[in-house]
Amino acid sequence: MATRFSPTRDVAARGTCACGAKKPAAGTPAGDSGVSRPSADSGPGRSLNIAIVTHAYYPQFGGVSEHVHHTCLELRKRGHRVTVITCGHRNHNSAAETDVVRIGSNVLVPYNGAFVNLTVGWNVYGKMKRVLSEGRFDVVHVHCPLIPVLPLAATRMSRDAALFGTFHASGRSSAAYSLFRPFLRKYYSRLDGKIAVSRPAQEFVGKYFGGEYRIIPNGVDPDRFSPDRPPAEGLNDGRLNVLFVGRPDPRKGLEHLIRAMGIVRANSRSPVRLVVVGDGPRRRHYEAMVRNLPPGSAVFTGSVSPDVLPGYFSGAHVFCSPATMNESFGIVLLEAMASAVPVVASDIPGYRSVVSHGQDGLLCRPGDAQEMARAILLLLNDGALRREMGARGRDKALRFSWSNIAREIEGCYLEAVKAKSRTRF
């Protein structure tokens, strides 16, 4: 069962279990069950001490990293203390970090059509137990809470805090969940609140563990991603730009976009360029696919800094995300929409939860380069349609601001903390 995010609805109207939080035990005192807005005992003067645990975080970019970073910023603005517990990276700058605790080291391993994060190191569970104990947190919020090693360590070692889990993954099936369900169920049952970033994500985890979930999606910063941002260097030279942003894993479908661009170049009324932003182990493979194209027809930037990234969106004429599977939401779609750039994306469940076909973007059959090319050409050759779809996308993205997302999450925290405090007395 899932309760959907509603950015325009007053969160104070929700019931105690709107976010999948456990109900108070039978016999606990009656009272206000909707504690998503400050009250006498959880009000403006009440500051929660929150730990957010994630195995994906900066300097590695991606949807989970963005989600954690921006919800942390917004929760701090709302008066809470937030500590990020994550893993180490070779190129992270610990001197520049505040309220970040790193345990172990991150490695990327191939799994399910992508390269996924895995934390390695000595005594990860013991270190996690010590950090959580010393932190005396009111809330421990674990992203991907049943995934080894770091997230599962937090789910297992959290004791007195209200324990939350956000589920990001989606797909048809999970061999790992099927195999280890008996072992994982006892840790799943420890969660006081369960959040999924989309209905496909909720359906995916619910298939194996059931339960109630609050659907709170990814968000976007509409001030950072805006059509008013100046284009990135080199994008404002008269060519039409088709943008891809993400780590070029196999499931991202970049090869289909590269093939589609061959059709686009042959039929576009104006010079066109493919711009690929992102890095990963398969980057060289994709660069080899465009090696014989005319100079300037395809540009691979590698990873870019957060300050530079918005300029690539504002400099694009079409954003394309050709992923073929296992995308639960697609935060890059919102970033394009916030930049007033129309979207061409694969017609997969996670993307259908973001893009309204024919309104703010166009959806294509996954892996169909010809259909993708037709959609891209339709937008490139019709400036009025591009502007119309871009404006609608911008309006939609404003409803998904991180401030709205954080307010929903905060409401879930306060519900669970109050419910947990009732059971102690």
C-alpha positions as CSV (number, residue, x, y, z in Angstrom):
1,M,0.0,0.0,0.0
2,A,1.3,3.4,-0.9
3,T,0.4,7.0,-0.1
4,R,1.4,9.4,-2.8
5,F,3.3,12.7,-2.5
6,S,1.1,15.7,-3.0
7,P,3.2,18.9,-3.2
8,T,0.2,21.2,-2.9
9,R,-1.6,19.4,-0.1
10,D,-1.0,20.6,3.5
11,V,1.1,17.8,5.1
12,A,-0.7,18.5,8.4
13,A,-3.7,16.7,7.1
14,R,-1.9,13.3,6.9
15,G,-2.7,10.5,9.4
16,T,-0.1,8.9,11.6
17,C,0.6,6.1,9.1
18,A,0.8,8.3,5.9
19,C,4.5,7.6,5.6
20,G,4.4,4.0,6.4
21,A,5.3,4.7,10.0
22,K,4.4,2.0,12.6
23,K,1.3,2.8,14.5
24,P,1.6,3.2,18.3
25,A,1.0,0.1,20.3
26,A,-2.5,-0.7,21.5
27,G,-3.4,1.1,24.7
28,T,-1.2,4.1,24.1
29,P,-2.8,7.5,24.9
30,A,-5.1,9.0,22.3
31,G,-4.3,12.4,20.8
32,D,-3.3,14.2,17.7
33,S,-2.1,11.6,15.2
34,G,-1.0,13.9,12.4
35,V,2.3,15.4,13.6
36,S,3.8,16.7,10.4
37,R,3.7,20.3,11.4
38,P,5.3,21.8,14.5
39,S,3.3,21.5,17.7
40,A,4.0,22.2,21.4
41,D,6.3,19.2,21.8
42,S,7.7,19.0,18.2
43,G,7.4,22.6,17.1
44,P,9.5,25.3,15.8
45,G,11.7,25.1,18.9
46,R,12.2,21.4,18.5
47,S,15.3,20.5,16.6
48,L,15.7,16.8,15.6
49,N,19.2,15.2,15.5
50,I,19.1,13.3,12.2
51,A,21.6,10.8,10.7
52,I,21.2,10.1,6.9
53,V,23.0,7.0,5.8
54,T,23.9,6.4,2.2
55,H,26.4,4.4,0.2
56,A,26.1,6.9,-2.7
57,Y,27.3,10.4,-2.0
58,Y,29.6,13.1,-3.3
59,P,32.1,13.2,-4.9
60,Q,30.2,10.5,-6.8
61,F,27.2,12.1,-8.6
62,G,23.9,10.4,-9.2
63,G,20.2,10.5,-8.1
64,V,20.7,9.2,-4.6
65,S,23.6,11.6,-4.0
66,E,21.5,14.5,-5.1
67,H,18.6,13.4,-3.1
68,V,20.6,13.1,0.1
69,H,22.5,16.4,-0.4
70,H,19.5,18.6,-1.1
71,T,17.2,17.1,1.6
72,C,20.1,17.6,4.1
73,L,20.3,21.3,3.1
74,E,16.6,21.8,3.4
75,L,16.3,20.0,6.7
76,R,19.1,22.2,8.1
77,K,17.2,25.3,6.9
78,R,14.2,24.0,8.9
79,G,16.3,24.0,12.1
80,H,17.4,20.3,12.3
81,R,20.9,19.0,12.8
82,V,21.8,16.6,10.0
83,T,24.8,14.3,9.8
84,V,25.6,12.3,6.6
85,I,27.1,8.9,7.2
86,T,28.6,7.5,4.0
87,C,31.7,5.7,2.6
88,G,35.1,7.1,1.6
89,H,36.1,7.9,-1.9
90,R,39.6,8.3,-3.3
91,N,39.1,11.9,-4.3
92,H,36.9,13.2,-1.5
93,N,38.1,16.3,0.3
94,S,37.5,15.6,4.0
95,A,38.8,19.1,5.0
96,A,36.0,20.8,3.0
97,E,33.3,18.6,4.6
98,T,31.1,19.4,7.6
99,D,28.8,17.0,9.3
100,V,29.9,14.1,7.1
101,V,31.2,10.8,8.6
102,R,32.9,8.3,6.3
103,I,33.2,4.6,7.0
104,G,35.2,2.3,4.8
105,S,35.8,2.8,1.1
106,N,33.6,2.7,-2.0
107,V,34.0,0.4,-5.0
108,L,31.9,0.0,-8.1
109,V,30.8,-3.5,-9.0
110,P,28.7,-4.5,-12.1
111,Y,25.2,-5.6,-11.2
112,N,21.9,-5.6,-13.1
113,G,23.0,-3.6,-16.0
114,A,24.8,-0.9,-14.0
115,F,27.8,-0.3,-11.8
116,V,26.6,-0.2,-8.2
117,N,28.2,1.0,-5.0
118,L,29.7,-1.4,-2.4
119,T,31.4,-0.3,0.8
120,V,34.5,-2.3,1.8
121,G,36.7,-1.9,4.8
122,W,37.6,-3.4,8.2
123,N,34.9,-3.6,10.9
124,V,32.2,-1.6,9.0
125,Y,29.5,-2.9,11.3
126,G,31.4,-2.1,14.5
127,K,32.2,1.4,13.3
128,M,28.6,2.1,12.3
129,K,27.5,0.9,15.7
130,R,29.9,3.3,17.4
131,V,28.9,6.3,15.2
132,L,25.2,5.7,15.8
133,S,25.6,5.2,19.5
134,E,27.8,8.3,20.0
135,G,25.6,10.4,17.8
136,R,22.5,9.9,20.0
137,F,20.2,10.5,17.0
138,D,16.5,11.1,17.1
139,V,16.1,9.8,13.5
140,V,18.3,7.4,11.5
141,H,17.3,7.6,7.8
142,V,18.9,4.9,5.6
143,H,18.8,5.0,1.8
144,C,18.5,1.6,0.3
145,P,18.2,0.1,3.8
146,L,18.5,-3.6,2.9
147,I,21.6,-3.3,0.6
148,P,25.0,-4.4,1.9
149,V,27.3,-3.2,3.3
150,L,26.9,0.3,4.7
151,P,23.1,0.7,4.5
152,L,22.4,-2.7,6.0
153,A,24.9,-2.0,8.7
154,A,22.9,1.0,9.8
155,T,19.6,-0.8,9.6
156,R,21.0,-3.5,11.8
157,M,22.8,-1.3,14.3
158,S,20.3,1.5,14.9
159,R,18.7,1.1,18.3
160,D,16.7,3.9,20.0
161,A,16.2,6.3,17.1
162,A,13.2,6.3,14.8
163,L,14.5,4.3,11.8
164,F,13.5,5.2,8.3
165,G,14.3,3.6,5.0
166,T,14.0,5.1,1.5
167,F,13.8,2.6,-1.4
168,H,15.1,3.9,-4.7
169,A,15.4,0.7,-6.9
170,S,13.0,-0.7,-9.3
171,G,12.9,-3.6,-11.8
172,R,11.1,-6.7,-12.8
173,S,12.7,-8.9,-10.1
174,S,15.6,-9.1,-7.7
175,A,17.5,-12.4,-7.3
176,A,19.2,-11.0,-4.2
177,Y,15.8,-10.1,-2.5
178,S,14.4,-13.5,-3.5
179,L,17.4,-15.4,-2.1
180,F,18.0,-13.4,1.1
181,R,14.4,-12.5,1.9
182,P,14.2,-14.7,5.1
183,F,17.4,-13.1,6.4
184,L,16.4,-9.5,5.4
185,R,12.8,-9.6,6.6
186,K,13.8,-9.2,10.3
187,Y,15.7,-6.0,9.5
188,Y,13.0,-4.7,7.2
189,S,10.6,-5.1,10.1
190,R,12.7,-2.8,12.2
191,L,11.9,0.2,10.0
192,D,9.6,2.7,11.7
193,G,8.9,4.4,8.4
194,K,9.2,3.4,4.8
195,I,9.5,5.8,1.8
196,A,9.6,5.0,-1.9
197,V,10.6,7.5,-4.5
198,S,8.0,6.4,-7.0
199,R,5.2,3.8,-7.4
200,P,7.5,1.5,-9.4
201,A,10.0,1.6,-6.5
202,Q,7.2,0.9,-4.0
203,E,5.9,-2.0,-6.1
204,F,9.4,-3.5,-6.5
205,V,10.2,-3.7,-2.8
206,G,6.6,-4.5,-1.9
207,K,6.7,-7.6,-4.1
208,Y,9.2,-9.1,-1.6
209,F,8.4,-7.5,1.7
210,G,4.9,-6.0,1.6
211,G,4.2,-3.1,3.9
212,E,2.9,0.5,3.7
213,Y,5.0,3.2,2.1
214,R,4.9,6.9,1.7
215,I,5.8,7.9,-1.9
216,I,8.0,10.9,-1.8
217,P,9.8,11.5,-5.1
218,N,13.1,13.0,-5.9
219,G,13.2,16.7,-6.3
220,V,14.9,19.6,-8.0
221,D,16.3,23.0,-7.2
222,P,14.4,25.3,-9.7
223,D,16.8,28.2,-8.9
224,R,19.9,26.2,-9.8
225,F,18.3,24.5,-12.8
226,S,16.7,27.4,-14.7
227,P,16.3,28.6,-18.3
228,D,17.8,31.9,-17.2
229,R,21.2,30.2,-16.6
230,P,23.8,31.0,-19.3
231,P,24.7,28.0,-21.5
232,A,27.9,26.1,-20.8
233,E,30.9,27.1,-22.8
234,G,30.8,26.0,-26.4
235,L,27.0,25.3,-26.6
236,N,25.9,28.6,-27.8
237,D,27.3,28.5,-31.4
238,G,24.2,28.0,-33.5
239,R,24.1,24.2,-33.3
240,L,21.1,22.4,-31.8
241,N,22.2,20.4,-28.8
242,V,20.8,17.1,-27.7
243,L,21.9,16.4,-24.1
244,F,22.5,13.2,-22.2
245,V,23.4,13.3,-18.5
246,G,24.4,10.3,-16.4
247,R,26.9,7.6,-15.8
248,P,26.9,5.7,-19.1
249,D,26.0,2.3,-17.7
250,P,24.6,-0.4,-20.0
251,R,21.0,0.1,-18.7
252,K,21.2,3.8,-19.5
253,G,20.8,3.0,-23.2
254,L,23.3,5.5,-24.6
255,E,24.1,3.3,-27.6
256,H,20.5,3.7,-28.7
257,L,20.7,7.4,-28.5
258,I,24.0,7.4,-30.5
259,R,22.3,5.3,-33.2
260,A,19.3,7.6,-33.2
261,M,21.5,10.6,-33.7
262,G,22.7,9.3,-37.0
263,I,19.1,9.5,-38.2
264,V,18.7,12.9,-36.6
265,R,21.8,14.4,-38.3
266,A,20.7,13.2,-41.7
267,N,17.2,14.8,-41.3
268,S,17.6,17.9,-39.1
269,R,17.1,21.3,-40.7
270,S,20.0,22.7,-38.7
271,P,23.4,21.4,-37.5
272,V,23.0,19.2,-34.5
273,R,25.3,18.0,-31.7
274,L,25.1,15.2,-29.1
275,V,26.5,16.3,-25.7
276,V,27.2,13.5,-23.2
277,V,27.8,14.6,-19.6
278,G,29.0,11.9,-17.2
279,D,31.8,9.3,-16.7
280,G,32.1,5.6,-16.1
281,P,33.9,2.4,-17.1
282,R,32.1,2.2,-20.5
283,R,32.8,5.8,-21.6
284,R,35.5,4.7,-24.0
285,H,33.2,2.2,-25.6
286,Y,30.7,4.9,-26.4
287,E,33.3,7.3,-27.6
288,A,34.5,4.7,-30.1
289,M,31.0,4.6,-31.5
290,V,31.3,8.3,-32.6
291,R,34.9,8.3,-33.5
292,N,34.3,8.6,-37.3
293,L,31.7,11.4,-37.1
294,P,32.5,14.9,-38.3
295,P,34.3,17.1,-35.7
296,G,31.9,18.6,-33.2
297,S,29.0,16.2,-33.9
298,A,29.4,14.5,-30.5
299,V,31.1,15.8,-27.3
300,F,31.9,13.8,-24.2
301,T,32.6,16.1,-21.3
302,G,33.2,13.5,-18.6
303,S,32.0,14.5,-15.1
304,V,31.4,18.2,-14.6
305,S,31.2,20.2,-11.4
306,P,27.8,21.0,-9.8
307,D,28.3,24.6,-10.6
308,V,28.8,23.9,-14.3
309,L,26.1,21.3,-14.8
310,P,23.1,23.6,-15.0
311,G,24.6,25.4,-18.0
312,Y,24.6,22.2,-20.0
313,F,20.8,21.9,-19.4
314,S,20.1,25.5,-20.2
315,G,22.2,25.2,-23.3
316,A,20.3,22.1,-24.6
317,H,17.4,22.1,-27.0
318,V,16.3,18.6,-26.2
319,F,17.2,16.3,-23.3
320,C,17.2,12.6,-24.0
321,S,17.2,9.8,-21.5
322,P,17.2,6.4,-23.4
323,A,17.4,4.1,-20.3
324,T,16.0,0.6,-21.0
325,M,15.2,-0.7,-17.5
326,N,15.4,-0.3,-13.7
327,E,14.9,3.4,-13.5
328,S,12.6,4.2,-10.6
329,F,12.2,7.9,-11.2
330,G,14.9,9.8,-13.1
331,I,16.0,13.0,-11.3
332,V,17.7,14.2,-14.5
333,L,14.3,14.5,-16.1
334,L,13.2,17.0,-13.5
335,E,16.5,18.9,-14.0
336,A,15.8,19.2,-17.7
337,M,12.2,20.3,-17.0
338,A,13.2,22.9,-14.5
339,S,15.5,24.2,-17.2
340,A,12.5,24.4,-19.6
341,V,14.0,21.8,-21.9
342,P,11.6,19.3,-23.5
343,V,12.3,15.6,-22.7
344,V,12.6,12.6,-24.9
345,A,12.7,9.5,-22.8
346,S,12.1,5.8,-22.8
347,D,8.6,4.6,-22.0
348,I,9.4,2.8,-18.8
349,P,7.4,2.8,-15.6
350,G,9.8,5.1,-13.6
351,Y,9.9,7.7,-16.4
352,R,6.1,7.6,-16.9
353,S,5.8,8.8,-13.3
354,V,7.6,12.0,-14.3
355,V,6.9,12.7,-18.0
356,S,3.4,13.4,-19.4
357,H,3.6,12.2,-23.0
358,G,2.8,15.0,-25.4
359,Q,2.6,17.6,-22.7
360,D,6.2,18.2,-21.3
361,G,8.0,15.5,-23.2
362,L,7.8,12.5,-25.6
363,L,8.0,8.8,-24.6
364,C,9.5,6.2,-26.9
365,R,9.7,2.4,-27.0
366,P,12.8,1.4,-25.0
367,G,15.7,0.6,-27.4
368,D,13.9,1.8,-30.5
369,A,16.5,4.2,-32.1
370,Q,14.2,5.1,-35.0
371,E,11.3,6.1,-32.8
372,M,13.7,8.1,-30.6
373,A,15.1,9.8,-33.7
374,R,11.6,10.8,-34.8
375,A,10.7,12.3,-31.4
376,I,14.0,14.2,-31.3
377,L,13.5,15.5,-34.9
378,L,9.9,16.6,-34.1
379,L,11.2,18.9,-31.3
380,L,14.4,20.1,-33.1
381,N,12.4,21.1,-36.2
382,D,9.6,22.9,-34.3
383,G,10.9,25.7,-32.1
384,A,7.4,26.7,-30.9
385,L,6.6,23.1,-29.8
386,R,10.0,23.0,-27.9
387,R,9.1,26.2,-26.1
388,E,5.6,25.1,-25.3
389,M,6.7,21.7,-23.9
390,G,9.6,23.3,-22.0
391,A,7.3,25.8,-20.3
392,R,5.0,23.0,-19.2
393,G,7.9,21.1,-17.9
394,R,9.1,24.1,-15.9
395,D,5.7,24.5,-14.3
396,K,5.7,20.9,-13.3
397,A,9.2,21.0,-11.9
398,L,8.4,23.9,-9.6
399,R,6.0,21.6,-7.7
400,F,8.9,19.2,-7.0
401,S,11.2,21.7,-5.3
402,W,13.5,20.2,-2.7
403,S,11.8,22.5,0.0
404,N,8.5,20.7,-0.7
405,I,10.2,17.3,-0.6
406,A,12.0,18.0,2.6
407,R,8.8,19.2,4.3
408,E,7.1,15.9,3.4
409,I,10.1,14.0,4.8
410,E,10.2,16.1,8.0
411,G,6.5,15.4,8.5
412,C,7.2,11.7,8.4
413,Y,10.0,12.1,10.9
414,L,7.9,14.0,13.4
415,E,5.1,11.4,13.1
416,A,7.4,8.5,13.8
417,V,9.3,10.3,16.6
418,K,6.1,11.1,18.4
419,A,4.7,7.6,17.9
420,K,7.9,6.1,19.2
421,S,7.9,8.4,22.3
422,R,4.4,7.2,23.1
423,T,5.4,3.6,23.2
424,R,8.1,4.4,25.8
425,F,5.7,5.5,28.5
